[in-house]
Amino acid sequence: AHIPEPVATTSVALARSVSVLAIPTPAPPVGYPPYIGPASDGNWSGWDGGFPWALPLIGLWLFGVWVVSAGIVAGALRVAFIGWQARPVTTGRCATLAAAITEELGLRDVRVLLGPGTAMPMTWGVLRTTVLLPEGAEAWPVDQLDAVLRHELAHARRRDTLTQLIADITCALYWFNPLAWLAAHRLRVEREHACDDEVLASGSKASDYATQLLDMTRALRAARLTAMAAIPMARPSQLRDRLEAVLDDDRARGGLSKPARTRGWAAGFLCALPIALLGFSPVSSFPDGFDHDVDFDHGTAVTDEHWKHDAPSHAWAGPL
């Protein structure tokens, strides 16, 4: 009788046991796109070897922000030092006239100071308005003192110190954009025209007020480093334009009505909204760029129901 070789019998039994135990792993849910990582030969940092241009650009932007912000802080410190050195006005013609105009304009908590004899009248302060006058202001004629105080307190009523701070911060963030600086310049020009119009509307004669502006520009100077923290009454660079506007009898000096201001705010919002939406684009949180919450095969969203699969009660043991 032929006796089979034991080695062959063992090989067949082993093959049968492998075919029974080698159970395939369950496939992933249908419709789920496989993850395709970035092509890299063992480099999982995601850097493709090119020059990282974003780093120097961000550094340059931060440097510009720091330079402009340093000017704002230096101006605020300079103004605070001037206010510390100045003498508060509590009695006399300046105090009486300032109190009357403050009440007329509906203001409160206004501080009037007397600074050096060559100090240009200026206003600063967002929370508390401070008006600085030169030392010799108490000897000015009443009409000149009234015009100067009305001009400076008009800035306080219009909240020009707050709008200047917002403009300065905008210029610090967008220092590279010339339109930001142009808008800030036009803001300074137009606010002076508006305050001049309020002085003339109170009854001051245009020729007298123009002469007062010219004389103060010649004799007085604004302190250095205060341009971004305070509002001086006159600047030599803006004097010609202001004098022409003051002496222009055909210029409309009335303020905007409430409906006109409402339409202006609405138009500005409608113009700014499309510009803001241009920079909006949804970005996937996955490095492969796919939206893993969407079933691309069926065009439906993948919910938690797709992943509720019971774990198999067996495990692949592999060949014995």
C-alpha positions in Angstrom: 0.0 0.0 0.0 1.2 3.4 -0.8 1.8 5.7 2.2 1.5 9.4 1.4 4.4 11.6 2.3 3.7 13.6 5.5 5.1 16.8 4.1 2.5 17.1 1.3 -0.3 16.4 3.7 0.9 19.1 6.1 1.2 21.6 3.2 -2.4 21.1 2.1 -3.8 21.4 5.6 -1.8 24.6 6.1 -3.1 26.1 2.9 -6.7 25.3 3.8 -6.3 26.9 7.2 -4.9 30.1 5.6 -7.9 30.3 3.2 -10.3 30.1 6.1 -8.5 32.5 8.5 -7.5 35.1 5.9 -10.7 37.2 6.1 -10.4 40.6 4.3 -10.7 43.8 6.2 -14.1 45.6 5.7 -14.0 48.3 3.0 -14.6 52.0 3.9 -18.1 53.5 3.4 -19.1 54.0 -0.2 -18.8 57.5 -1.5 -16.1 58.7 0.9 -13.1 60.1 -1.1 -9.8 58.7 -0.1 -7.3 61.0 1.4 -4.6 62.1 -1.0 -1.8 63.7 0.9 0.8 66.2 -0.5 3.3 64.7 -2.8 6.5 64.6 -0.8 9.4 62.1 -0.7 9.4 61.6 3.0 9.1 65.3 3.7 6.0 65.7 5.7 6.5 69.4 6.5 4.5 70.5 3.4 7.3 72.8 2.1 8.0 72.3 -1.6 11.4 73.8 -1.4 10.5 77.3 -2.7 11.3 80.5 -1.0 8.8 81.4 1.7 7.8 84.9 0.5 5.1 85.3 3.1 7.7 85.6 6.0 9.6 88.7 4.7 6.3 90.3 3.6 4.8 89.9 7.0 8.0 91.2 8.6 7.9 94.3 6.3 4.3 94.9 7.2 4.9 94.6 10.9 7.9 97.0 10.6 5.7 99.6 8.9 3.0 99.2 11.5 5.6 99.7 14.2 7.0 102.9 12.7 3.5 104.5 12.3 2.4 103.4 15.7 5.6 104.8 17.3 4.7 108.2 15.8 1.2 107.9 17.4 2.5 107.0 20.8 5.2 109.6 20.7 2.6 112.3 19.9 0.4 111.1 22.7 3.3 111.3 25.2 4.3 114.8 23.9 0.7 116.0 24.3 0.5 114.6 27.8 3.8 116.4 28.7 2.4 119.7 27.3 -0.8 119.3 29.3 1.3 118.6 32.5 3.3 121.8 32.0 0.3 124.0 31.1 -1.6 126.1 33.6 -5.4 125.4 33.9 -7.8 128.3 33.3 -10.3 128.7 36.1 -10.9 132.4 36.3 -10.9 135.4 33.9 -12.2 136.1 30.5 -11.0 132.8 29.0 -12.8 130.7 31.6 -16.0 132.7 31.4 -16.2 132.6 27.6 -15.2 129.0 27.4 -17.9 128.0 29.9 -20.5 130.0 27.9 -19.5 128.4 24.5 -19.3 124.9 26.1 -22.9 125.2 27.4 -24.1 126.6 24.1 -22.6 123.7 22.1 -24.0 121.1 24.6 -20.5 120.0 25.8 -19.3 119.0 29.2 -16.1 118.1 31.0 -14.0 120.5 28.9 -10.6 121.6 30.2 -8.9 124.8 29.0 -5.2 125.2 29.5 -2.7 128.1 29.0 0.6 126.9 27.5 3.8 128.7 26.3 3.4 132.1 24.6 4.1 130.7 21.2 1.9 127.7 21.4 -0.6 127.2 18.6 -4.2 126.7 19.9 -5.0 123.0 19.6 -7.4 120.4 20.9 -6.9 116.8 22.1 -8.5 114.1 24.1 -11.1 111.4 23.2 -12.6 110.9 26.6 -12.1 114.4 28.0 -11.6 117.4 25.7 -8.6 119.6 26.4 -8.1 123.0 24.7 -4.7 124.6 24.8 -4.3 128.4 24.3 -1.1 130.4 24.4 -0.2 132.4 27.5 -1.2 135.7 25.9 -4.7 134.6 24.9 -6.2 136.4 27.9 -5.1 139.7 26.3 -6.7 139.0 22.9 -9.7 141.0 21.8 -13.0 139.4 22.7 -13.9 138.6 19.1 -10.6 136.8 18.4 -10.8 134.8 21.7 -14.4 133.9 20.9 -13.5 132.7 17.4 -10.6 130.6 18.6 -12.6 129.0 21.4 -15.5 128.3 19.0 -13.2 126.7 16.5 -11.5 124.4 19.0 -14.7 123.5 20.8 -16.4 122.7 17.4 -13.8 120.0 17.1 -14.9 118.6 20.4 -18.6 118.7 19.4 -17.8 116.9 16.1 -15.7 114.2 17.9 -12.8 115.0 15.5 -10.3 113.7 18.0 -11.9 110.3 17.8 -12.1 110.2 14.0 -8.5 111.3 13.9 -7.5 108.4 16.1 -9.4 106.0 13.9 -7.7 107.5 10.8 -4.3 107.2 12.4 -4.8 103.5 13.4 -6.1 102.8 9.8 -2.9 104.4 8.4 -0.8 102.3 10.7 -2.5 99.1 9.5 -2.6 100.0 5.9 0.6 102.1 5.7 1.4 100.6 2.3 -1.8 101.9 0.7 -1.6 105.5 -0.5 -5.4 105.7 -0.5 -5.4 105.4 3.3 -3.1 108.4 3.7 -5.0 110.4 1.1 -8.3 109.8 3.0 -6.7 110.8 6.3 -5.4 114.0 4.6 -8.8 114.9 3.2 -10.3 114.3 6.6 -8.0 116.8 8.2 -8.8 119.4 5.5 -12.5 119.0 5.6 -12.8 119.1 9.4 -11.0 122.5 9.4 -13.4 123.8 6.8 -16.4 122.6 8.9 -15.1 124.3 12.1 -14.4 127.5 10.2 -18.0 127.4 8.9 -19.3 127.1 12.5 -17.3 130.2 13.5 -18.6 132.2 10.6 -22.2 130.9 11.3 -21.9 132.3 14.9 -21.6 135.9 13.5 -17.8 136.4 13.0 -16.9 138.5 10.1 -15.1 136.6 7.3 -12.4 139.2 6.7 -11.6 139.5 10.4 -11.5 135.8 10.9 -9.2 135.3 7.9 -6.9 138.0 9.3 -6.8 136.3 12.7 -5.9 132.9 11.1 -3.1 134.6 9.1 -1.7 136.4 12.2 -1.7 133.2 14.3 -0.1 131.2 11.6 2.8 133.7 11.4 3.3 134.1 15.2 2.4 130.7 16.7 3.7 127.2 16.1 2.3 123.8 16.9 4.6 121.7 19.1 6.6 119.0 17.4 5.4 115.4 17.3 1.8 116.4 18.1 0.4 116.1 14.5 -1.0 112.6 15.1 -2.3 113.2 18.7 -3.8 116.7 18.6 -5.6 119.0 16.3 -3.9 122.4 15.8 -6.0 125.4 14.8 -3.9 126.3 11.8 -1.2 124.7 9.6 0.9 126.7 7.1 0.3 124.0 4.5 -3.5 124.4 4.7 -3.7 128.1 5.2 -4.2 129.2 1.6 -7.0 126.8 1.0 -8.7 127.8 4.3 -8.5 131.5 3.6 -10.0 131.1 0.2 -12.9 129.0 1.6 -13.4 131.6 4.5 -13.6 134.5 2.0 -15.8 132.7 -0.5 -19.2 134.3 -0.1 -20.8 131.7 -2.4 -19.7 128.7 -0.3 -22.5 126.7 1.3 -21.8 126.6 5.0 -24.8 124.7 6.3 -24.3 121.3 7.8 -25.8 118.1 6.3 -29.3 117.3 7.3 -30.1 114.1 9.1 -31.6 112.4 6.0 -28.5 113.3 4.0 -26.2 111.8 6.7 -28.3 108.7 6.7 -28.1 108.3 2.9 -24.3 108.9 3.1 -23.8 106.1 5.7 -26.0 103.8 3.7 -24.1 104.5 0.5 -20.8 104.0 2.2 -22.0 100.6 3.7 -23.2 99.4 0.3 -19.9 100.4 -1.3 -17.8 98.7 1.4 -19.8 95.5 1.5 -18.8 94.2 -2.0 -15.1 95.1 -1.3 -15.2 93.1 1.9 -16.8 90.1 0.2 -14.1 90.0 -2.4 -11.6 88.7 0.1 -13.9 86.0 1.4 -13.3 82.4 0.2 -14.0 79.2 2.2 -10.9 77.2 2.8 -10.9 73.5 3.5 -9.4 72.5 6.8 -7.9 69.3 5.1 -4.5 69.6 3.5 -5.7 67.7 0.4 -8.2 70.4 -0.5 -11.2 68.0 -0.4 -14.3 68.6 1.6 -14.6 65.4 3.5 -18.1 66.2 4.7 -19.5 65.8 1.2 -20.3 62.6 -0.6 -19.0 63.3 -4.1 -20.6 60.2 -5.6 -24.1 61.2 -4.6 -23.8 64.9 -4.0 -25.0 64.7 -0.4 -23.5 65.6 2.9 -21.9 62.8 4.9 -23.4 62.6 8.3 -22.6 60.5 11.4 -25.0 57.8 10.1 -22.4 56.9 7.4 -19.9 55.9 10.0 -22.1 53.8 12.3 -20.7 50.4 11.4 -20.5 47.5 13.8 -17.0 46.2 14.4 -16.5 42.7 13.1 -16.6 40.0 15.7 -13.5 38.4 14.3 -10.0 39.5 13.5 -7.7 38.5 10.9 -5.1 36.3 12.5 -2.9 35.8 9.4 -1.4 32.6 8.4 -0.5 30.1 11.1 
